[in-house]
Amino acid sequence: MIREPVQLTIGEDGAVELPIGLLAESGLSPGSSVLAYSIGDGRIVLRREEDATQDLIEFGRLD
């Protein structure tokens, strides 16, 4: 299901606060360990660390 987008602002220190509802929808919670990587064109992906690691083991790449 596609959810409504949420507009966020990147702070001067580069920090972004994610709404708790967005975290809950994605199966994340405060304190979750995630990997972040750019896929270009202004897009950044956040993946649970264990999922991203499994992607690398199975497919040899993150996407």
MMTF fields as JSON, N, C-alpha, C and O atoms, coordinates in Angstrom:
{
  "mmtfVersion": "1.0.0",
  "mmtfProducer": "UNKNOWN",
  "numBonds": 251,
  "numAtoms": 252,
  "numGroups": 63,
  "numChains": 1,
  "numModels": 1,
  "chainsPerModel": [1],
  "groupsPerChain": [63],
  "chainIdList": ["A"],
  "bondAtomList": [4, 2, 8, 6, 12, 10, 16, 14, 20, 18, 24, 22, 28, 26, 32, 30, 36, 34, 40, 38, 44, 42, 48, 46, 52, 50, 56, 54, 60, 58, 64, 62, 68, 66, 72, 70, 76, 74, 80, 78, 84, 82, 88, 86, 92, 90, 96, 94, 100, 98, 104, 102, 108, 106, 112, 110, 116, 114, 120, 118, 124, 122, 128, 126, 132, 130, 136, 134, 140, 138, 144, 142, 148, 146, 152, 150, 156, 154, 160, 158, 164, 162, 168, 166, 172, 170, 176, 174, 180, 178, 184, 182, 188, 186, 192, 190, 196, 194, 200, 198, 204, 202, 208, 206, 212, 210, 216, 214, 220, 218, 224, 222, 228, 226, 232, 230, 236, 234, 240, 238, 244, 242, 248, 246],
  "bondOrderList": [1, 1, 1, 1, 1, 1, 1, 1, 1, 1, 1, 1, 1, 1, 1, 1, 1, 1, 1, 1, 1, 1, 1, 1, 1, 1, 1, 1, 1, 1, 1, 1, 1, 1, 1, 1, 1, 1, 1, 1, 1, 1, 1, 1, 1, 1, 1, 1, 1, 1, 1, 1, 1, 1, 1, 1, 1, 1, 1, 1, 1, 1],
  "groupList": [{"groupName": "MET", "atomNameList": ["N", "CA", "C", "O"], "elementList": ["N", "C", "C", "O"], "formalChargeList": [0, 0, 0, 0], "bondAtomList": [1, 0, 2, 1, 3, 2], "bondOrderList": [1, 1, 2], "singleLetterCode": "M", "chemCompType": "L-PEPTIDE LINKING"}, {"groupName": "ILE", "atomNameList": ["N", "CA", "C", "O"], "elementList": ["N", "C", "C", "O"], "formalChargeList": [0, 0, 0, 0], "bondAtomList": [1, 0, 2, 1, 3, 2], "bondOrderList": [1, 1, 2], "singleLetterCode": "I", "chemCompType": "L-PEPTIDE LINKING"}, {"groupName": "ARG", "atomNameList": ["N", "CA", "C", "O"], "elementList": ["N", "C", "C", "O"], "formalChargeList": [0, 0, 0, 0], "bondAtomList": [1, 0, 2, 1, 3, 2], "bondOrderList": [1, 1, 2], "singleLetterCode": "R", "chemCompType": "L-PEPTIDE LINKING"}, {"groupName": "GLU", "atomNameList": ["N", "CA", "C", "O"], "elementList": ["N", "C", "C", "O"], "formalChargeList": [0, 0, 0, 0], "bondAtomList": [1, 0, 2, 1, 3, 2], "bondOrderList": [1, 1, 2], "singleLetterCode": "E", "chemCompType": "L-PEPTIDE LINKING"}, {"groupName": "PRO", "atomNameList": ["N", "CA", "C", "O"], "elementList": ["N", "C", "C", "O"], "formalChargeList": [0, 0, 0, 0], "bondAtomList": [1, 0, 2, 1, 3, 2], "bondOrderList": [1, 1, 2], "singleLetterCode": "P", "chemCompType": "L-PEPTIDE LINKING"}, {"groupName": "VAL", "atomNameList": ["N", "CA", "C", "O"], "elementList": ["N", "C", "C", "O"], "formalChargeList": [0, 0, 0, 0], "bondAtomList": [1, 0, 2, 1, 3, 2], "bondOrderList": [1, 1, 2], "singleLetterCode": "V", "chemCompType": "L-PEPTIDE LINKING"}, {"groupName": "GLN", "atomNameList": ["N", "CA", "C", "O"], "elementList": ["N", "C", "C", "O"], "formalChargeList": [0, 0, 0, 0], "bondAtomList": [1, 0, 2, 1, 3, 2], "bondOrderList": [1, 1, 2], "singleLetterCode": "Q", "chemCompType": "L-PEPTIDE LINKING"}, {"groupName": "LEU", "atomNameList": ["N", "CA", "C", "O"], "elementList": ["N", "C", "C", "O"], "formalChargeList": [0, 0, 0, 0], "bondAtomList": [1, 0, 2, 1, 3, 2], "bondOrderList": [1, 1, 2], "singleLetterCode": "L", "chemCompType": "L-PEPTIDE LINKING"}, {"groupName": "THR", "atomNameList": ["N", "CA", "C", "O"], "elementList": ["N", "C", "C", "O"], "formalChargeList": [0, 0, 0, 0], "bondAtomList": [1, 0, 2, 1, 3, 2], "bondOrderList": [1, 1, 2], "singleLetterCode": "T", "chemCompType": "L-PEPTIDE LINKING"}, {"groupName": "GLY", "atomNameList": ["N", "CA", "C", "O"], "elementList": ["N", "C", "C", "O"], "formalChargeList": [0, 0, 0, 0], "bondAtomList": [1, 0, 2, 1, 3, 2], "bondOrderList": [1, 1, 2], "singleLetterCode": "G", "chemCompType": "PEPTIDE LINKING"}, {"groupName": "ASP", "atomNameList": ["N", "CA", "C", "O"], "elementList": ["N", "C", "C", "O"], "formalChargeList": [0, 0, 0, 0], "bondAtomList": [1, 0, 2, 1, 3, 2], "bondOrderList": [1, 1, 2], "singleLetterCode": "D", "chemCompType": "L-PEPTIDE LINKING"}, {"groupName": "ALA", "atomNameList": ["N", "CA", "C", "O"], "elementList": ["N", "C", "C", "O"], "formalChargeList": [0, 0, 0, 0], "bondAtomList": [1, 0, 2, 1, 3, 2], "bondOrderList": [1, 1, 2], "singleLetterCode": "A", "chemCompType": "L-PEPTIDE LINKING"}, {"groupName": "SER", "atomNameList": ["N", "CA", "C", "O"], "elementList": ["N", "C", "C", "O"], "formalChargeList": [0, 0, 0, 0], "bondAtomList": [1, 0, 2, 1, 3, 2], "bondOrderList": [1, 1, 2], "singleLetterCode": "S", "chemCompType": "L-PEPTIDE LINKING"}, {"groupName": "TYR", "atomNameList": ["N", "CA", "C", "O"], "elementList": ["N", "C", "C", "O"], "formalChargeList": [0, 0, 0, 0], "bondAtomList": [1, 0, 2, 1, 3, 2], "bondOrderList": [1, 1, 2], "singleLetterCode": "Y", "chemCompType": "L-PEPTIDE LINKING"}, {"groupName": "PHE", "atomNameList": ["N", "CA", "C", "O"], "elementList": ["N", "C", "C", "O"], "formalChargeList": [0, 0, 0, 0], "bondAtomList": [1, 0, 2, 1, 3, 2], "bondOrderList": [1, 1, 2], "singleLetterCode": "F", "chemCompType": "L-PEPTIDE LINKING"}],
  "groupTypeList": [0, 1, 2, 3, 4, 5, 6, 7, 8, 1, 9, 3, 10, 9, 11, 5, 3, 7, 4, 1, 9, 7, 7, 11, 3, 12, 9, 7, 12, 4, 9, 12, 12, 5, 7, 11, 13, 12, 1, 9, 10, 9, 2, 1, 5, 7, 2, 2, 3, 3, 10, 11, 8, 6, 10, 7, 1, 3, 14, 9, 2, 7, 10],
  "groupIdList": [1, 2, 3, 4, 5, 6, 7, 8, 9, 10, 11, 12, 13, 14, 15, 16, 17, 18, 19, 20, 21, 22, 23, 24, 25, 26, 27, 28, 29, 30, 31, 32, 33, 34, 35, 36, 37, 38, 39, 40, 41, 42, 43, 44, 45, 46, 47, 48, 49, 50, 51, 52, 53, 54, 55, 56, 57, 58, 59, 60, 61, 62, 63],
  "secStructList": [7, 7, 7, 7, 7, 7, 7, 7, 7, 7, 7, 6, 6, 1, 7, 7, 7, 7, 7, 2, 2, 2, 2, 2, 2, 6, 6, 7, 7, 6, 6, 7, 7, 3, 3, 3, 3, 3, 3, 3, 6, 6, 3, 3, 3, 3, 3, 3, 2, 2, 2, 2, 2, 2, 2, 2, 2, 2, 2, 1, 1, 7, 7],
  "xCoordList": [0.842, 0.0, 0.891, 1.865, 0.574, 1.325, 0.692, -0.515, 1.486, 1.009, 1.201, 1.909, 0.563, 0.746, 2.181, 2.718, 2.805, 4.163, 4.155, 3.162, 5.277, 5.447, 6.605, 7.687, 6.389, 7.468, 8.322, 7.807, 9.627, 10.58, 11.602, 11.788, 12.258, 13.304, 14.617, 14.664, 15.667, 16.995, 17.558, 17.652, 17.932, 18.457, 19.865, 20.507, 20.324, 21.665, 22.751, 23.803, 22.484, 23.458, 23.288, 23.993, 22.341, 22.102, 21.099, 20.803, 20.573, 19.637, 18.237, 17.814, 17.532, 16.14, 15.362, 15.771, 14.248, 13.392, 12.283, 11.568, 12.139, 11.104, 9.907, 10.073, 8.703, 7.511, 7.343, 7.643, 6.867, 6.714, 5.782, 5.998, 4.758, 3.85, 4.555, 4.285, 5.459, 6.231, 7.136, 7.267, 7.753, 8.583, 7.748, 8.145, 6.599, 5.745, 5.292, 5.288, 4.912, 4.47, 5.571, 5.298, 6.824, 7.94, 8.52, 9.478, 7.942, 8.427, 9.651, 10.355, 9.905, 11.033, 10.519, 9.335, 11.414, 11.059, 12.266, 13.383, 12.049, 13.198, 14.24, 13.906, 15.486, 16.565, 16.903, 17.894, 16.086, 16.39, 17.696, 18.007, 18.453, 19.697, 19.398, 18.873, 19.731, 19.476, 20.745, 21.642, 20.801, 21.847, 21.212, 20.085, 21.919, 21.436, 22.393, 23.612, 21.827, 22.663, 21.897, 20.669, 22.629, 22.043, 21.865, 22.732, 20.731, 20.533, 20.42, 19.879, 20.95, 21.012, 19.713, 18.707, 19.753, 18.584, 17.848, 16.619, 18.591, 17.972, 17.275, 16.468, 17.574, 16.915, 17.899, 19.036, 17.427, 18.191, 17.324, 16.137, 17.908, 17.198, 17.657, 18.851, 16.712, 17.001, 16.533, 15.383, 17.413, 17.069, 17.465, 18.508, 16.605, 17.01, 18.355, 18.575, 19.247, 20.603, 20.595, 21.32, 19.785, 19.773, 19.23, 19.686, 18.266, 17.729, 18.758, 18.938, 19.429, 20.44, 21.599, 22.119, 22.002, 23.084, 22.666, 23.458, 21.439, 20.937, 20.883, 21.207, 20.48, 20.476, 21.871, 22.033, 22.868, 24.245, 24.695, 25.372, 24.323, 24.712, 24.033, 24.681, 22.735, 21.972, 22.201, 22.316, 22.269, 22.268, 23.545, 23.756, 24.401, 25.646, 25.507, 26.426, 24.332, 24.139, 22.966, 22.191, 22.853, 21.739, 20.84, 21.297, 19.593, 18.6, 17.194, 16.247],
  "yCoordList": [-1.174, 0.0, 1.242, 1.303, 2.213, 3.462, 4.449, 4.69, 5.007, 5.963, 7.381, 7.623, 8.303, 9.716, 10.125, 9.763, 10.871, 11.339, 12.369, 13.058, 12.451, 13.405, 14.311, 13.83, 15.618, 16.555, 16.752, 17.052, 16.583, 16.728, 17.78, 18.073, 18.343, 19.329, 18.804, 18.297, 18.933, 18.548, 19.716, 20.833, 19.462, 20.503, 20.924, 20.276, 21.998, 22.526, 21.497, 21.507, 20.6, 19.56, 18.296, 17.307, 18.335, 17.187, 16.191, 15.186, 16.454, 15.525, 15.668, 16.754, 14.535, 14.49, 13.709, 12.613, 14.257, 13.545, 12.863, 13.506, 11.552, 10.774, 10.618, 10.254, 10.889, 10.74, 9.295, 8.36, 9.122, 7.791, 6.923, 5.715, 7.506, 6.746, 6.165, 5.033, 6.943, 6.476, 5.313, 4.329, 5.442, 4.35, 3.097, 2.001, 3.258, 2.112, 1.409, 0.18, 2.179, 1.59, 0.771, -0.209, 1.179, 0.482, -0.627, -1.297, -0.814, -1.855, -1.445, -2.296, -0.157, 0.367, 1.047, 1.363, 1.265, 1.976, 2.785, 2.53, 3.764, 4.512, 3.544, 2.627, 3.753, 2.884, 1.779, 1.073, 1.615, 0.601, 0.949, 2.122, -0.066, 0.128, 0.016, -1.0, 1.066, 1.081, 1.451, 2.098, 1.027, 1.462, 2.447, 2.239, 3.511, 4.511, 4.558, 4.535, 4.623, 4.762, 5.526, 5.481, 6.214, 6.985, 6.104, 5.292, 6.271, 5.594, 6.634, 6.366, 7.833, 8.89, 9.659, 9.332, 10.684, 11.512, 12.001, 12.065, 12.346, 12.874, 11.84, 12.198, 10.563, 9.506, 8.858, 8.545, 8.667, 7.985, 6.848, 7.039, 5.677, 4.499, 4.214, 4.267, 3.915, 3.42, 1.974, 1.682, 1.069, -0.353, -0.828, -0.447, -1.675, -2.314, -2.97, -3.591, -2.84, -3.361, -4.847, -5.267, -5.643, -7.078, -7.376, -8.32, -6.587, -6.793, -6.418, -7.139, -5.296, -4.852, -5.838, -6.133, -6.344, -7.327, -8.596, -9.166, -9.041, -10.23, -9.988, -10.89, -8.791, -8.446, -8.603, -9.151, -8.123, -8.223, -9.675, -10.046, -10.487, -11.897, -12.623, -13.384, -12.389, -13.108, -12.585, -13.366, -11.258, -10.674, -9.932, -9.564, -9.709, -9.019, -7.529, -6.876, -6.995, -5.56, -5.091, -5.898, -3.771, -3.176, -2.46, -1.549, -2.842, -2.09, -2.499, -1.963],
  "zCoordList": [0.0, 0.0, 0.0, 0.751, -0.818, -0.865, 0.103, 0.052, 0.965, 1.97, 1.465, 0.487, 2.146, 1.83, 2.133, 3.18, 1.233, 1.523, 2.651, 2.885, 3.333, 4.422, 4.041, 3.703, 4.091, 3.785, 5.026, 6.103, 4.872, 5.965, 5.587, 4.406, 6.57, 6.331, 6.903, 8.024, 6.122, 6.578, 7.378, 6.869, 8.631, 9.504, 9.099, 8.273, 9.682, 9.417, 9.688, 9.05, 10.648, 10.994, 10.148, 10.351, 9.192, 8.323, 8.879, 8.233, 10.065, 10.694, 10.1, 9.704, 10.049, 9.608, 10.651, 11.036, 11.112, 12.06, 11.286, 10.518, 11.488, 10.818, 11.748, 12.912, 11.249, 12.092, 12.553, 11.811, 13.773, 14.357, 13.51, 13.411, 12.902, 12.055, 10.843, 10.44, 10.264, 9.115, 9.523, 8.795, 10.689, 11.199, 11.424, 11.027, 12.057, 12.356, 11.075, 11.014, 10.053, 8.786, 8.13, 7.438, 8.351, 7.716, 8.6, 8.213, 9.773, 10.668, 11.466, 12.01, 11.539, 12.311, 13.572, 13.681, 14.513, 15.74, 16.181, 15.731, 17.061, 17.56, 18.122, 18.872, 17.757, 18.201, 17.212, 17.395, 16.154, 15.131, 14.441, 14.235, 14.09, 13.355, 11.868, 11.413, 11.104, 9.664, 8.909, 9.448, 7.653, 6.734, 5.774, 5.325, 5.456, 4.511, 3.34, 3.516, 2.13, 0.944, -0.127, -0.182, -0.962, -2.049, -3.276, -3.602, -3.954, -5.235, -6.353, -7.426, -6.068, -7.067, -7.201, -6.572, -8.03, -8.331, -7.091, -7.082, -6.047, -4.841, -3.974, -3.116, -4.184, -3.412, -2.449, -2.803, -1.217, -0.179, 0.34, 0.606, 0.482, 0.975, 2.393, 2.688, 3.269, 4.612, 4.668, 4.343, 5.077, 5.204, 6.594, 7.126, 7.176, 8.429, 8.198, 7.158, 9.148, 8.976, 8.617, 7.715, 9.312, 9.03, 7.626, 6.981, 7.147, 5.796, 4.739, 3.758, 4.938, 3.975, 3.924, 2.848, 5.072, 5.119, 4.386, 3.636, 4.594, 3.905, 2.398, 1.624, 1.964, 0.538, -0.055, -1.145, 0.665, 0.179, 0.068, -0.89, 1.038, 1.022, -0.146, -0.865, -0.332, -1.357, -2.76, -3.705, -2.905, -4.237, -4.58, -5.735, -3.592, -3.841, -4.082, -4.577, -3.721, -3.908, -3.045, -2.532, -2.898, -2.16, -3.155, -3.846, -3.243, -4.031, -3.706, -4.281]
}
